[in-house]
Amino acid sequence: MTSLTPKPSQVESWDRLPSDWHNDERMDALFAFFKDRDLNPVHYDAKMKFWSETIINYCEDHGLLQIDIPTVVSRFRRKGKTPKCLDKIFEELMKQNRLISTNDYTYSQQSSWVSWTFNRLASPLTSWMSTKTPIDQEVFVIKELVDKKAQQVIETLQSNVYVPTFDCVISYSSFIDACRRCALYDENSINLIISTLIRDKKILIDYVGDAKNVKVVKFIAPGTSNVRPITEIENSVLLLRHSKERLEEQLKKSDQQIEGLLTDIRRHLKNSNRTAAMKLLRKKKILEREYEKKESTVEHLNTVLTQIEQTDCSSLVINAYSSGVQAHKELLRKNGLTPDAVEDMIDEVHDMLDTQNELDEALSRPIANDTTDMTELETELEEL
């Protein structure tokens, strides 16, 4: 079997290269075969953790969604030495369900993910061992990185959704463009993401049009968990957009053809070949008339699409208003707030304030039995 990446990489330039890499004694121990865990459990577990995290981190930083032992050997060659313990590392990563053989991963796309996961947890290595494929000849999918990249693709798609009713259905080529923006360049990686998103019900792939010849992708709308089937409205809008895009491509080609004819006409006139120039001029006029018709059609399609989008936005606004009104009514009802209740409460507040004023006035009056002469009191204070 050919390694996924036959050319060795300069691992020394990796930003997250472990600090132990430059310690010869430490790396000799980490490169060596595993000894029985019972002899030194601490060293065994530390070595397992070192290689597990290093391999996964390296793959993440270098955009690798699949890995095999020959690739790790070539990437992590050090001073003429290669790691001898990778079979144990890969087996452990399989037990942890972090690495999945490509055969098992492919099978998981064709069956229930839940039942597949249960079988893997019940017997993690049984499926791989039953194939009897040597572990150093097997290619493995890095599940956590595939899941993370799949989520990144979905978030990229959703960032361009302005009208959820229509914008969640796109052409297959637009979907591939979104994958490229997420640093997915090779076909194998893109297919992994597609199969994962289909498995998780985040996208569906279908064909639309009268001849079912337009390949499209529908993805989950923001705030939803599962993708829904393509509706008739989405189908119609998508075909309108597809027709507009095709006409725009034709307009670009026609524009280039017209410019080319103009160049040839000028060349013939410069050479005094009016007959040839006149022939090309007639052809140019025909192309210009066709151009104007197509341009008019594109403008009409743009108008139709704009009206459809505005109608959908108006519907969203009306629904929002309706929800707001209902919520307000429910809040008033729940708290017993009615015009009559508010007026009654205000009357009670007025009565309370009147009563309080009467109390304050009563308390401020002098006590009737207090006949002390104020002048006498002032005189006594002066004497004191």
Secondary structure, DSSP 8 states (H G I E B T S, - for coil): ---S--S---GGG-TT--GGGG-HHHHHHHHS----GGG-HHHHHHHHHHHHHHHHHHHHHTT-SEE-HHHHHHHT-BTTB--S-HHHHHHHHHHTTSEEEHHHHHHHHHS-HHHHHHHHHHSTTHHHHHHT--GGG--EEEHHHHHHHHHHHHHHHHTT-SSHHHHTEEEHHHHHHHHHHTT--SHHHHHHHHHHHHHTTSEEEEEETTTT-EEEEEE--TT-SS-----HHHHHHHHHHHHHHHHHHHHHHHHHHHHHHHHHHHHHHHTT-HHHHHHHHHHHHHHHHHHHHHHHHHHHHHHHHHHHHHHHHHHHHHHHHHHHHHHHHHHHHHTT--HHHHHHHHHHHHHHHHHHHHHHHHHHS--TT----HHHHHHHHHH-
